[in-house]
Amino acid sequence: MKNIHTENAPAAVGPYSQAVRVGDWLYLSAQVALDPATGVLVEGSVTTQTHQVMKNVGAVLQAAGGKYAHLVKTTLYLVDLTHFAEVNEVYAHYVQTPYPARATLGVAALPKGSWVALDGVAWLGS
């Protein structure tokens, strides 16, 4: 098991890793809309926050030698499910067919007041 860490994504806000690689599998912890340089939640709409979440996920994938195309399963967490269409539109800019399997869950709150979070599993094998 190998810990994956990059300064290009927010530091963990608790006792966990940004991601853990086990063989060819990468398990990504949920990313929220924090600016990696400041650790502060990005201001703006749910669209702006979703772009930041996806950039953070991409930075962790890259640190492990992967890219968005390696994602096989993601879970999307939304504080307000009425934002589903907006978030889905942004998400579609980062993933391509064949799309990862995905679950979307409505939650009461997310760390640091983020409106959206995403975690996932990636296959980094050949």
Backbone as CSV, one residue per row, in Angstrom:
resi,resn,N_x,N_y,N_z,CA_x,CA_y,CA_z,C_x,C_y,C_z
1,MET,0.847,-1.171,0.000,0.000,0.000,0.000,0.893,1.235,0.000
2,LYS,0.557,2.196,-0.886,1.365,3.402,-1.008,0.482,4.634,-0.852
3,ASN,0.887,5.542,0.025,0.209,6.811,0.210,0.506,7.717,-0.984
4,ILE,-0.526,8.363,-1.515,-0.357,9.330,-2.606,-0.634,10.714,-2.031
5,HIS,0.292,11.636,-2.273,0.136,13.007,-1.795,0.694,13.974,-2.821
6,THR,-0.016,15.071,-3.012,0.466,16.140,-3.879,0.111,17.490,-3.267
7,GLU,0.984,18.444,-3.460,0.719,19.817,-3.026,-0.279,20.502,-3.966
8,ASN,-0.565,19.871,-5.107,-1.482,20.441,-6.088,-2.949,20.154,-5.781
9,ALA,-3.195,19.476,-4.676,-4.552,19.239,-4.171,-4.532,19.606,-2.687
10,PRO,-5.689,19.921,-2.138,-5.726,20.314,-0.725,-5.176,19.220,0.192
11,ALA,-4.492,19.649,1.217,-4.010,18.711,2.232,-5.207,18.097,2.945
12,ALA,-5.045,16.886,3.411,-6.108,16.228,4.169,-6.454,17.053,5.403
13,VAL,-7.749,17.143,5.697,-8.190,17.904,6.872,-8.431,16.981,8.070
14,GLY,-7.928,15.769,7.986,-8.069,14.793,9.062,-7.062,13.683,8.874
15,PRO,-7.204,12.616,9.640,-6.256,11.503,9.562,-6.574,10.543,8.405
16,TYR,-6.318,11.011,7.195,-6.520,10.189,6.007,-5.569,10.658,4.905
17,SER,-5.450,9.847,3.867,-4.596,10.158,2.720,-5.426,10.758,1.601
18,GLN,-4.810,11.577,0.751,-5.505,12.051,-0.445,-5.924,10.863,-1.303
19,ALA,-5.055,9.869,-1.367,-5.348,8.625,-2.073,-4.384,7.558,-1.574
20,VAL,-4.764,6.311,-1.817,-3.920,5.171,-1.475,-3.898,4.255,-2.689
21,ARG,-2.689,3.865,-3.073,-2.537,2.934,-4.185,-2.235,1.552,-3.631
22,VAL,-3.001,0.574,-4.106,-2.800,-0.822,-3.752,-2.694,-1.576,-5.068
23,GLY,-1.477,-1.985,-5.413,-1.264,-2.608,-6.725,-1.609,-1.612,-7.818
24,ASP,-2.483,-2.016,-8.715,-2.901,-1.143,-9.811,-4.169,-0.347,-9.492
25,TRP,-4.665,-0.476,-8.265,-5.883,0.224,-7.865,-5.543,1.470,-7.066
26,LEU,-6.260,2.540,-7.357,-6.100,3.798,-6.629,-7.438,4.157,-5.998
27,TYR,-7.418,4.365,-4.689,-8.608,4.735,-3.928,-8.468,6.191,-3.514
28,LEU,-9.323,7.039,-4.079,-9.231,8.477,-3.846,-10.196,8.908,-2.744
29,SER,-9.677,9.632,-1.764,-10.538,10.224,-0.749,-11.364,11.331,-1.386
30,ALA,-12.472,11.660,-0.758,-13.337,12.719,-1.287,-12.590,14.048,-1.300
31,GLN,-12.762,14.758,-2.385,-12.235,16.105,-2.523,-13.405,17.077,-2.454
32,VAL,-13.215,18.157,-1.724,-14.178,19.248,-1.705,-13.547,20.434,-2.417
33,ALA,-14.263,21.542,-2.480,-13.847,22.680,-3.295,-12.870,23.612,-2.578
34,LEU,-11.777,23.039,-2.069,-10.757,23.854,-1.419,-9.669,24.222,-2.410
35,ASP,-9.190,25.444,-2.304,-8.044,25.889,-3.086,-6.813,25.227,-2.482
36,PRO,-6.034,24.472,-3.266,-4.882,23.770,-2.700,-3.829,24.703,-2.117
37,ALA,-3.713,25.899,-2.646,-2.681,26.833,-2.177,-3.027,27.432,-0.823
38,THR,-4.318,27.648,-0.569,-4.727,28.333,0.664,-5.473,27.440,1.646
39,GLY,-6.047,26.341,1.151,-6.863,25.494,2.001,-8.221,26.099,2.312
40,VAL,-8.580,27.151,1.575,-9.840,27.860,1.798,-10.835,27.459,0.712
41,LEU,-12.101,27.362,1.082,-13.159,27.045,0.141,-13.228,28.110,-0.952
42,VAL,-13.300,27.688,-2.217,-13.400,28.654,-3.310,-14.766,29.337,-3.261
43,GLU,-14.761,30.601,-3.549,-15.994,31.385,-3.583,-16.683,31.171,-4.920
44,GLY,-17.991,31.348,-4.931,-18.709,31.288,-6.189,-19.797,30.245,-6.187
45,SER,-20.273,29.964,-7.382,-21.411,29.072,-7.586,-21.036,27.603,-7.393
46,VAL,-22.050,26.753,-7.425,-21.806,25.317,-7.362,-21.001,24.870,-8.592
47,THR,-21.172,25.564,-9.712,-20.380,25.260,-10.908,-18.901,25.525,-10.645
48,THR,-18.596,26.669,-10.067,-17.209,27.009,-9.720,-16.642,25.988,-8.746
49,GLN,-17.425,25.619,-7.747,-16.955,24.637,-6.766,-16.727,23.272,-7.416
50,THR,-17.597,22.886,-8.330,-17.445,21.579,-8.971,-16.182,21.536,-9.829
51,HIS,-15.902,22.611,-10.538,-14.644,22.660,-11.297,-13.448,22.482,-10.359
52,GLN,-13.472,23.118,-9.190,-12.356,22.989,-8.248,-12.242,21.564,-7.732
53,VAL,-13.377,20.950,-7.417,-13.366,19.553,-6.970,-12.723,18.669,-8.036
54,MET,-13.123,18.846,-9.286,-12.586,18.012,-10.364,-11.106,18.291,-10.595
55,LYS,-10.677,19.528,-10.476,-9.243,19.838,-10.586,-8.465,19.160,-9.461
56,ASN,-9.027,19.168,-8.251,-8.356,18.522,-7.121,-8.244,17.016,-7.345
57,VAL,-9.320,16.405,-7.814,-9.288,14.972,-8.127,-8.240,14.705,-9.208
58,GLY,-8.210,15.541,-10.237,-7.231,15.379,-11.312,-5.801,15.481,-10.831
59,ALA,-5.551,16.389,-9.879,-4.198,16.542,-9.339,-3.765,15.288,-8.586
60,VAL,-4.679,14.690,-7.835,-4.343,13.462,-7.101,-4.127,12.312,-8.082
61,LEU,-4.997,12.219,-9.081,-4.801,11.190,-10.115,-3.432,11.334,-10.767
62,GLN,-3.074,12.558,-11.143,-1.792,12.807,-11.799,-0.628,12.434,-10.884
63,ALA,-0.732,12.722,-9.597,0.333,12.386,-8.650,0.564,10.882,-8.571
64,ALA,-0.485,10.123,-8.880,-0.376,8.661,-8.858,-0.037,8.088,-10.226
65,GLY,0.134,8.958,-11.221,0.440,8.495,-12.567,-0.802,8.220,-13.397
66,GLY,-1.930,8.761,-12.968,-3.182,8.503,-13.676,-3.792,9.757,-14.264
67,LYS,-4.985,9.577,-14.818,-5.764,10.674,-15.382,-7.243,10.328,-15.229
68,TYR,-8.103,11.269,-15.592,-9.543,11.059,-15.410,-10.029,9.784,-16.096
69,ALA,-9.444,9.435,-17.235,-9.863,8.240,-17.970,-9.640,6.956,-17.179
70,HIS,-8.818,7.010,-16.126,-8.571,5.829,-15.299,-9.645,5.610,-14.231
71,LEU,-10.514,6.586,-14.026,-11.583,6.432,-13.034,-12.545,5.341,-13.469
72,VAL,-12.836,4.412,-12.555,-13.807,3.359,-12.854,-15.069,3.502,-12.015
73,LYS,-14.985,4.198,-10.886,-16.146,4.380,-10.005,-15.971,5.680,-9.248
74,THR,-17.018,6.496,-9.217,-16.998,7.714,-8.417,-18.280,7.807,-7.603
75,THR,-18.205,8.566,-6.544,-19.387,8.912,-5.766,-19.411,10.425,-5.642
76,LEU,-20.514,10.998,-6.022,-20.721,12.436,-5.997,-21.641,12.752,-4.820
77,TYR,-21.235,13.703,-3.993,-22.004,14.103,-2.819,-22.469,15.540,-3.014
78,LEU,-23.779,15.765,-2.918,-24.343,17.100,-3.100,-25.151,17.503,-1.871
79,VAL,-24.920,18.713,-1.401,-25.700,19.238,-0.286,-27.113,19.585,-0.761
80,ASP,-27.256,19.967,-2.024,-28.553,20.336,-2.586,-28.722,19.623,-3.924
81,LEU,-29.600,18.638,-3.959,-29.769,17.847,-5.179,-30.380,18.637,-6.333
82,THR,-30.890,19.837,-6.071,-31.370,20.664,-7.189,-30.207,21.147,-8.047
83,HIS,-28.982,21.003,-7.560,-27.793,21.373,-8.331,-27.301,20.235,-9.235
84,PHE,-28.037,19.131,-9.259,-27.590,17.942,-9.987,-27.234,18.246,-11.439
85,ALA,-28.099,18.937,-12.167,-27.858,19.202,-13.596,-26.608,20.058,-13.802
86,GLU,-26.425,21.089,-12.975,-25.243,21.952,-13.099,-23.959,21.166,-12.831
87,VAL,-23.978,20.372,-11.784,-22.806,19.584,-11.415,-22.523,18.530,-12.481
88,ASN,-23.561,17.905,-12.977,-23.407,16.885,-14.006,-22.774,17.474,-15.265
89,GLU,-23.153,18.688,-15.627,-22.593,19.345,-16.805,-21.087,19.567,-16.652
90,VAL,-20.666,20.014,-15.473,-19.233,20.215,-15.219,-18.510,18.869,-15.213
91,TYR,-19.057,17.894,-14.515,-18.462,16.556,-14.425,-18.183,16.000,-15.827
92,ALA,-19.134,16.210,-16.745,-19.007,15.686,-18.106,-17.836,16.300,-18.870
93,HIS,-17.341,17.452,-18.439,-16.174,18.063,-19.087,-14.872,17.344,-18.730
94,TYR,-14.886,16.577,-17.664,-13.659,15.945,-17.176,-13.587,14.449,-17.467
95,VAL,-14.717,13.791,-17.615,-14.733,12.346,-17.874,-15.225,12.109,-19.292
96,GLN,-14.874,10.963,-19.829,-15.292,10.621,-21.186,-15.729,9.171,-21.234
97,THR,-16.343,8.800,-22.342,-16.783,7.416,-22.483,-15.582,6.498,-22.662
98,PRO,-15.611,5.329,-22.098,-16.697,4.849,-21.249,-16.657,5.547,-19.889
99,TYR,-17.785,6.128,-19.506,-17.851,6.869,-18.249,-17.663,5.946,-17.053
100,PRO,-17.092,6.492,-15.965,-17.018,5.684,-14.748,-18.422,5.375,-14.227
101,ALA,-18.563,4.266,-13.539,-19.792,4.026,-12.793,-19.875,5.120,-11.734
102,ARG,-21.110,5.539,-11.369,-21.212,6.646,-10.419,-22.478,6.534,-9.596
103,ALA,-22.360,6.927,-8.351,-23.516,7.127,-7.489,-23.547,8.596,-7.121
104,THR,-24.735,9.149,-6.961,-24.896,10.526,-6.504,-25.757,10.496,-5.261
105,LEU,-25.252,11.123,-4.199,-25.949,11.114,-2.919,-26.219,12.528,-2.434
106,GLY,-27.395,12.746,-1.890,-27.698,13.996,-1.214,-27.263,13.875,0.235
107,VAL,-26.546,14.864,0.726,-26.034,14.838,2.095,-26.426,16.131,2.810
108,ALA,-26.436,16.098,4.129,-26.828,17.266,4.920,-25.761,18.357,4.906
109,ALA,-24.502,17.962,4.891,-23.402,18.935,4.920,-22.130,18.247,4.468
110,LEU,-21.159,19.086,4.057,-19.841,18.600,3.664,-18.780,19.423,4.380
111,PRO,-17.547,18.885,4.502,-16.487,19.621,5.183,-16.259,21.015,4.595
112,LYS,-15.954,21.934,5.491,-15.598,23.309,5.138,-16.718,24.070,4.429
113,GLY,-17.943,23.526,4.436,-19.072,24.207,3.815,-19.188,24.022,2.317
114,SER,-18.449,23.085,1.757,-18.525,22.821,0.317,-19.921,22.327,-0.046
115,TRP,-20.373,22.646,-1.263,-21.659,22.167,-1.756,-21.541,20.847,-2.485
116,VAL,-20.304,20.466,-2.833,-20.091,19.268,-3.632,-18.785,18.596,-3.220
117,ALA,-18.767,17.267,-3.321,-17.550,16.481,-3.063,-17.584,15.277,-3.992
118,LEU,-16.409,14.729,-4.248,-16.303,13.556,-5.107,-15.176,12.668,-4.616
119,ASP,-15.448,11.367,-4.522,-14.394,10.395,-4.286,-14.431,9.375,-5.409
120,GLY,-13.458,8.472,-5.427,-13.477,7.520,-6.516,-12.463,6.410,-6.400
121,VAL,-12.539,5.532,-7.367,-11.609,4.416,-7.517,-11.112,4.437,-8.958
122,ALA,-9.805,4.285,-9.130,-9.220,4.283,-10.465,-8.391,3.010,-10.664
123,TRP,-8.348,2.551,-11.886,-7.514,1.413,-12.287,-6.333,1.970,-13.054
124,LEU,-5.126,1.745,-12.541,-3.919,2.280,-13.167,-3.106,1.216,-13.884
125,GLY,-3.702,0.049,-14.069,-3.012,-1.034,-14.758,-2.977,-0.811,-16.260
126,SER,-2.298,-1.713,-16.943,-2.170,-1.561,-18.393,-3.310,-2.202,-19.141
